[in-house]
Amino acid sequence: MTEDTHTDESRIARRSVLAGLGVSTAALAGCTSESDSPNNSTDGNGISADGSDVFNSVKIVEESLEIEVTDDASVEFINLVDPDGELHDQQRLETGETKTSFEIFGESDETPAGEYELIALDGDQQLGTTTITLKADCTITDVLWAAENPDMDWDKNSPVWDEYAAVVIKNKGTIPSLLTELEWAGAPVARLQSKESQSYYHETRLPPGETTVYSKRSVYATDGAVHSLDCSELETEPMTVTAVVQVGSDPSYTQQIKYGGDQSCEITIGDGSSTESTPSEGEN
């Protein structure tokens, strides 16, 4: 309760300060009209600013939204308006400057997903606007077994590294999300423990593009300290991994695992496919 109250007060205070930094009544009226290791990623950070004569480019760079206006635009202020129509932040450009940035992915202040408006001002005069969509859209595209992919960056200090799994997550959105948990329903390690699923917690940033997340512990284990999995009771069974993400919907991926063998359990990885995302409790 105390933490939430403090956050709300901080946001209100920030908006009050912004209002005192040269945001006139006319300007305000205009306002209302994104860890584990290793972690491999490829960013795709461009955001369209088509249809604007003032904004030259808008893109995501690390934790910031970087803005560039045209050379001939006499822009003094740029307002960033959130999906609720409220002033999220404001930057001032000195004479001759054409570039500025908004830090929008800080740890202390979450950025709601949705449509944002950028408003360029010269004093009280509105020069131009553009609308950008900030969202995370994550999909699991593949699940890889360490035993079949030994050349990847596994933690080979572990004696059971070949039982680990890697999840390839593609963020087709424009802002980062954060992976907080991988839940492995029907995984061999869960069956070994007579459980429906096994969950491992993560803290991995998922920028736009593709990220490979490595499991911290066994997923494909069929032998334990006390007993082994009886594969004679199993045939081809599904394993579904769900990625719990902070922004956007939770993507899932189902992989078919064929069980066989007598004295020792043998598994074979079959086909896999992405399944529909489900809303996350932390979705913005």
Summary of the structure (lengths in Angstrom):
residues: 284
radius of gyration: 24.1
end to end distance: 19.5
largest distance: 80.2
contacts: 880
relative contact order: 0.15
helix: 14%
strand: 47%
